[in-house]
Amino acid sequence: MGNDDTTLNQLQSEVDDWIQNIGVRYFSELTNLAILMEEVGELSRLMARKYGDQSFKSGESEDNIPNEIGDILFVLTCLANQMGISLQDAIRATIKKNTKRDIDRHKNNPKL
């Protein structure tokens, strides 16, 4: 990616360019969903070892956590591209929804 100020729209364009020029074509949406779940599982495995009760296996490292998050973002971006969804619009809508729903919820939660 070009610089640290890349927008989500630019990210989607860059991933699409990569798919068209290197990846040949998008996998089907269902295949990409399965790949996304696989990548989330890989992140989960590392998180369980770093923050949970499991220990790292020989050759495993918490250093791979950023790579797994990158893999998740890449596949999620592929899915958004395939379905014509703007990640930027989607996250803005989610923040708006969560703000309306949770404006006082967390402030009033004695567990927090």
N, C-alpha and C positions, 0 to 999 in steps of 0.2 A: 504494500500500500504506500501511496505517495508520501503522506505526512501524518502527523498526529491529529490534524484537524479534519480528517476524512469524515464526511457525513454518512449516515446510514444509506442514503440514496446513492452516494458514490461507491460505497461498499457493495451494494447490490449490482451496480454497473460493473465493477471490477470482477466480481465473482462470475457474472454472466459472460464477460469477455474471456475469463479463464476457461469456463466450460466450453465456449464456442471454439476457442483456439487450441486448447490442450486436452480438455476432457471429452471432446468430440460432440457429446450431447448430454442432456440431463438424463439421469436415471428416472424411472417412473416415480410418481409421487409416493406410491406405497413402498417402493424400494428405498427411497430417501427417508421415509418415516422409520423404516426398520433400521437404517444406518444411523439415524439420529438417536434411536433408543440404544443402539450398541455403543455409540459414543458417550451418551449419558451414563451408561453402565460402567464404562472405563473410568470416567471421572468419579463416579460413586465408589469404585474399588479403591482408587487412590485416596479419596477423602476418608474412607473408613480406616485406612492405614495411618493417615496423618493425624486425623482428629478423633478417631474411634479407638477401639480396643485391639484391632488387628495390627500386626507388624508387617513391615515391607518384606517381600520375598527377595531373594538374591537377584540383583540386577534391576529391581524396581526402585523408583525414586520419586519423591514428591515434586522434583523439578519438572515432571511431566504434566503437572496440573495445568499450567498455562497452555500447553499444547492441546490438551483434551478440551479445554474451554474454547480454544480456537477451532478445533474440529467441529464442536457443537455449533458454533456460530456460522461456520462455513455451510454446513448441511442445512441449518435453519434458513440461511439466506437463499440457498438453492430452492428450498420449498416455497419460500415467499415469492421468489422470482417466477417459479413455475405457475403459481396460482394468481399472479398479478397483484400481490399484496405489497404495499409499501411498508417496510419495517418502521420507518420514521413515523408514518401516520398511525401504525398499530401501537407503537409504544406511547405516543402522545395520547391516544384514546384510552389506553390502559391507565396511564397516570391520572388522567381526568376522572375516569371511573373510580379508581381507588381513592382519590382525594375526596370525591363526593361521598363515597360509602364510608370512609374511615376517618373523616375529618377530626373526630374526637375519640374514636374507638381506642386507639393505642395510648393516647394521653390518659384515658380513664381506666386503663388496664392495670390493676395492682400487681400483676405478675411481671410487668415491665418496670 
